[in-house]
Amino acid sequence: MFFSDNGPAKQVPGASSGELRGGKFKEWDGGGRVPAVVYWERSESNYKNLSSQVTGFVDIVPTVKEIIGDSNILKRAYDGISIFPVLKGDTKCIDRDFYLGCGAVVNKDYKFIKKDGNPKLNLTEDFLVDYQTDPYERKNASMNNEQILKRLYQVIEKYDTIMPLVPEIPYGKGQKGGEGSERMESNALIILNISFVYSMIASVIQNEVKNFFSLNMQREGILLYALYDG
């Protein structure tokens, strides 16, 4: 399998998320929805199902665990789910809510973002996306969808109120002027070069998604689909 980490950083030359709204560090699809390529010969005939499956990084380990038949009981449940039933063709789609962080959650039909979740979004009100009528997240569909808003808000609260098992490192630690800044500065050039190359590759892949589909990749046993990095 191959997949990108996040959407392009807009400040990097050449970075583009195409028609998708937003970029890296934002909960719009341009920031969190990325292309992924998966190949598994035994399940080629079921690849078409994955194009509508909401999935992400957190689902990889649970899926592999089920594929290899690992039945060990965990002390702490995974955040993700196994999409093995979709790979096998037992079901076309697993209906689930995927938490993106920063007060945002998405499923196959809707995305809900709290106005006070990520300050980078500059939202003045809670924002609901209805993918059936607005695939590029341009309009707020909150009006007349109170029940959907209420349910998704409860999903967000479930995750936003989780307390970490170990203390979190303060945001900004290691930045210039702070603790560890000397080490940060010494590696800055390497990090910049890696980020530039990575963002360029990710941007090219995102811009070519439609072209990949048109090449009939299923015939070659390859699937290209969208995956969330939250």
C-alpha positions as CSV (number, residue, x, y, z in Angstrom):
1,M,0.0,0.0,0.0
2,F,1.0,3.6,-0.5
3,F,-0.6,6.7,0.8
4,S,0.1,10.3,1.5
5,D,0.2,11.9,5.0
6,N,-1.8,15.1,4.6
7,G,-2.8,17.7,2.1
8,P,-0.3,20.1,0.6
9,A,1.2,23.0,2.6
10,K,0.0,26.0,0.7
11,Q,3.2,28.0,1.3
12,V,5.3,25.4,-0.6
13,P,5.8,26.3,-4.3
14,G,3.8,24.1,-6.5
15,A,1.6,22.8,-3.8
16,S,-2.1,22.3,-4.8
17,S,-5.1,20.4,-3.5
18,G,-7.0,20.9,-6.8
19,E,-10.7,21.5,-6.3
20,L,-10.6,20.4,-2.7
21,R,-10.9,23.1,-0.1
22,G,-8.0,24.0,2.2
23,G,-4.6,22.4,2.8
24,K,-2.4,21.1,5.5
25,F,-3.3,22.0,9.1
26,K,-7.0,22.4,8.1
27,E,-9.9,20.0,8.5
28,W,-11.3,20.7,5.0
29,D,-10.8,17.8,2.5
30,G,-7.8,19.6,1.0
31,G,-6.0,19.1,4.3
32,G,-7.0,15.7,5.5
33,R,-8.3,13.7,2.5
34,V,-5.5,12.1,0.6
35,P,-5.0,9.5,-2.2
36,A,-4.1,5.9,-1.3
37,V,-3.0,3.0,-3.5
38,V,-3.7,-0.6,-2.2
39,Y,-2.9,-3.9,-3.9
40,W,-4.1,-7.3,-2.7
41,E,-4.4,-9.9,-5.4
42,R,-6.9,-12.1,-3.5
43,S,-9.4,-9.2,-3.3
44,E,-9.1,-7.5,-6.7
45,S,-12.8,-8.0,-7.5
46,N,-13.9,-6.1,-4.4
47,Y,-11.7,-3.0,-4.9
48,K,-14.6,-1.0,-6.3
49,N,-16.2,-1.0,-2.8
50,L,-13.4,0.9,-1.2
51,S,-14.1,4.1,-3.2
52,S,-17.0,4.9,-0.9
53,Q,-15.4,3.7,2.4
54,V,-14.4,6.3,4.9
55,T,-11.1,5.1,6.3
56,G,-7.7,6.4,7.5
57,F,-4.4,5.6,9.1
58,V,-6.0,4.4,12.3
59,D,-7.7,1.5,10.4
60,I,-4.5,-0.1,9.1
61,V,-3.4,-2.0,12.2
62,P,-6.9,-3.3,13.0
63,T,-7.3,-4.4,9.4
64,V,-4.0,-6.2,9.2
65,K,-4.7,-7.8,12.6
66,E,-7.9,-9.4,11.3
67,I,-6.3,-10.4,8.0
68,I,-3.6,-12.4,9.7
69,G,-6.1,-13.9,12.2
70,D,-4.7,-12.3,15.3
71,S,-7.4,-12.9,17.9
72,N,-5.5,-11.5,20.9
73,I,-7.8,-9.4,23.2
74,L,-6.5,-5.9,23.6
75,K,-6.3,-4.1,27.0
76,R,-7.2,-0.9,25.2
77,A,-9.4,-0.8,22.0
78,Y,-8.0,0.6,18.8
79,D,-9.2,4.0,17.6
80,G,-9.7,2.6,14.2
81,I,-11.7,-0.3,12.7
82,S,-11.0,-3.2,10.4
83,I,-12.1,-2.7,6.8
84,F,-11.4,-6.4,6.1
85,P,-15.1,-7.1,5.5
86,V,-15.0,-4.5,2.7
87,L,-11.9,-6.0,1.2
88,K,-13.4,-9.5,1.2
89,G,-16.7,-8.2,-0.3
90,D,-18.8,-9.2,2.7
91,T,-20.1,-5.6,2.8
92,K,-20.0,-2.7,0.4
93,C,-19.4,0.0,3.0
94,I,-19.0,0.2,6.8
95,D,-21.0,3.2,8.1
96,R,-18.9,5.0,10.6
97,D,-18.0,8.5,12.0
98,F,-14.3,9.4,11.6
99,Y,-12.9,11.9,14.0
100,L,-10.5,14.3,12.4
101,G,-9.3,16.2,15.5
102,C,-9.8,19.9,16.3
103,G,-13.5,19.6,16.7
104,A,-14.2,17.9,13.3
105,V,-15.8,14.6,12.3
106,V,-16.7,13.1,8.9
107,N,-18.7,10.2,7.5
108,K,-19.7,9.2,4.0
109,D,-22.5,11.7,3.9
110,Y,-21.5,14.6,6.1
111,K,-18.7,16.5,7.8
112,F,-19.2,18.7,10.8
113,I,-16.6,21.3,12.1
114,K,-17.1,23.2,15.3
115,K,-16.4,26.9,14.9
116,D,-14.1,27.0,17.9
117,G,-12.1,23.8,16.9
118,N,-9.3,25.0,14.7
119,P,-8.6,28.8,14.7
120,K,-6.8,28.5,11.3
121,L,-10.3,28.0,9.7
122,N,-11.6,31.4,10.9
123,L,-15.1,30.0,11.2
124,T,-17.7,32.3,12.8
125,E,-20.3,29.5,13.1
126,D,-20.4,25.7,13.2
127,F,-20.1,24.3,9.7
128,L,-21.9,21.2,8.2
129,V,-21.0,19.8,4.8
130,D,-23.5,17.8,2.9
131,Y,-21.4,15.8,0.4
132,Q,-24.4,14.7,-1.6
133,T,-25.1,18.2,-2.7
134,D,-21.7,19.9,-2.0
135,P,-18.7,17.6,-2.6
136,Y,-16.2,20.6,-2.4
137,E,-17.4,22.0,0.9
138,R,-18.5,25.4,-0.2
139,K,-21.8,25.8,1.6
140,N,-22.8,25.5,5.2
141,A,-25.7,23.0,5.4
142,S,-26.4,23.5,9.1
143,M,-29.8,25.1,8.6
144,N,-32.7,22.5,8.9
145,N,-30.3,19.7,9.9
146,E,-30.5,20.1,13.7
147,Q,-30.7,16.4,14.4
148,I,-27.6,15.6,12.3
149,L,-25.7,18.5,14.0
150,K,-26.6,17.2,17.5
151,R,-25.5,13.7,16.8
152,L,-22.2,14.7,15.2
153,Y,-21.6,17.2,18.0
154,Q,-21.9,14.3,20.5
155,V,-19.4,12.3,18.5
156,I,-16.9,15.2,18.7
157,E,-17.4,15.7,22.4
158,K,-16.6,12.0,23.0
159,Y,-13.2,12.4,21.6
160,D,-12.4,16.0,22.6
161,T,-12.9,15.1,26.3
162,I,-10.4,12.2,26.2
163,M,-7.5,12.9,28.6
164,P,-4.0,11.7,27.5
165,L,-2.4,8.9,29.5
166,V,0.9,10.8,29.5
167,P,1.4,14.6,29.6
168,E,1.4,16.2,26.2
169,I,4.4,18.2,25.0
170,P,3.4,21.9,24.9
171,Y,2.6,23.2,21.4
172,G,5.6,25.2,20.1
173,K,8.2,23.5,22.2
174,G,11.4,23.4,20.1
175,Q,10.6,26.4,18.1
176,K,13.0,29.3,17.8
177,G,13.7,30.9,21.2
178,G,12.3,28.0,23.1
179,E,13.7,24.9,24.8
180,G,15.5,22.7,22.2
181,S,15.6,25.5,19.6
182,E,19.3,25.0,18.8
183,R,18.7,21.4,17.7
184,M,15.7,22.6,15.8
185,E,17.6,25.2,13.9
186,S,20.5,22.8,13.1
187,N,18.1,20.5,11.4
188,A,15.9,23.2,9.8
189,L,17.5,22.9,6.3
190,I,17.1,19.1,6.2
191,I,13.5,19.3,7.3
192,L,12.7,22.0,4.8
193,N,14.2,20.0,1.9
194,I,12.3,16.8,2.9
195,S,9.0,18.7,3.3
196,F,9.4,20.4,-0.1
197,V,10.0,17.2,-1.9
198,Y,7.2,15.4,0.0
199,S,4.7,18.1,-0.7
200,M,5.6,18.2,-4.4
201,I,5.0,14.5,-4.7
202,A,1.7,14.6,-2.7
203,S,0.5,17.5,-4.9
204,V,1.2,15.7,-8.1
205,I,-0.6,12.6,-6.9
206,Q,-3.7,14.6,-5.8
207,N,-3.9,16.4,-9.1
208,E,-3.7,13.1,-11.0
209,V,-6.4,11.2,-9.1
210,K,-8.9,11.4,-11.9
211,N,-6.3,10.4,-14.5
212,F,-5.4,7.3,-12.4
213,F,-9.1,6.2,-12.4
214,S,-9.3,6.7,-16.1
215,L,-6.5,4.2,-16.7
216,N,-8.7,1.4,-15.4
217,M,-6.3,0.5,-12.5
218,Q,-8.7,-2.2,-11.3
219,R,-7.6,-4.3,-14.3
220,E,-4.1,-4.3,-13.0
221,G,-5.1,-5.1,-9.5
222,I,-4.5,-1.7,-8.1
223,L,-6.9,0.6,-6.3
224,L,-6.7,4.3,-5.9
225,Y,-9.0,5.8,-3.3
226,A,-9.3,8.6,-0.7
227,L,-8.1,8.1,2.9
228,Y,-8.3,10.5,5.8
229,D,-5.1,11.2,7.8
230,G,-6.8,12.3,11.0
